[in-house]
């Protein structure tokens, strides 16, 4: 993914407006700042997880499995919930299985399929990372009041609901 390290300044935005007079410069500025913050947040999470020898995709698979009452899910459900392809999920599962963090089990309802279950080692890995994750997220979010957090959450929900406008 290409990250825009240099955000547009007032001069570059003015130049854009000269060429495209109908452009909403304010909307563009907020949008690129949001993209930049999102990529910075993702990179920061990657760094935190790397200290625990884990990649972000694999982390989310472990978290998704932990959310299940029986710590078990199908690869298809995991892929859907993680927003990745089945092939990508297979790669995540393969790596987690090699590390002993998940196990593949036959599906009693359909022998052609299998289920993924979080192992004790997988739960231990989550337990090892989660306190660090929680404290880092808390430290990051401490610059925002409760009211600003709620306002940001509301704005992000509005943007998600309007994502079709980008199509």
C-alpha positions, 0 to 999 in steps of 0.5 A: 500500500502506498502511503502519502507521507507528505500531506497537501498544504494550502499551496497545493490545495489552492493549485488543485482548486485552480485546476478543478474549481468545483473541488471541495478542498476541505473534504479532500483535506480531511479525507487525505488526513484520515487516510494518513491517520489510518495507515499510521495507526495500522503501521503502529499496530503492526509494530506492536504485534511484531514485538510479540512475533505476530502479524496483524492478519493473524492477530485478528484471526486469533481475536475472531476465534476467541470471540466464539463461545466454543473458540471455533469457526469455519475458514469461510466465516473467518474470511468474511468477518476479517474482510479477506479472501478465502485464499488469504485466510488459508494463508493466515490459518496455515501460519497459525497452525504451524505455530500451534496457535490454531488447529484444524478439526473435521466438521462433523456436519460435513466431512468435506469441510473443516473447522478452525479452533483456537488452541491453548497456545493461541489463547496464551498468545492472546493473553500475552499480547492483550495487556500491551495492546490495551495499554497502548490503545489507551495511551493513544486515545488519551489525547481525546476526551470521551466526547471527542471519541464519541464524536469521532466514532459517530463521524466514522459510522457516517462515513462507513454508511456513505462508502457507496459514494466512492463507487 
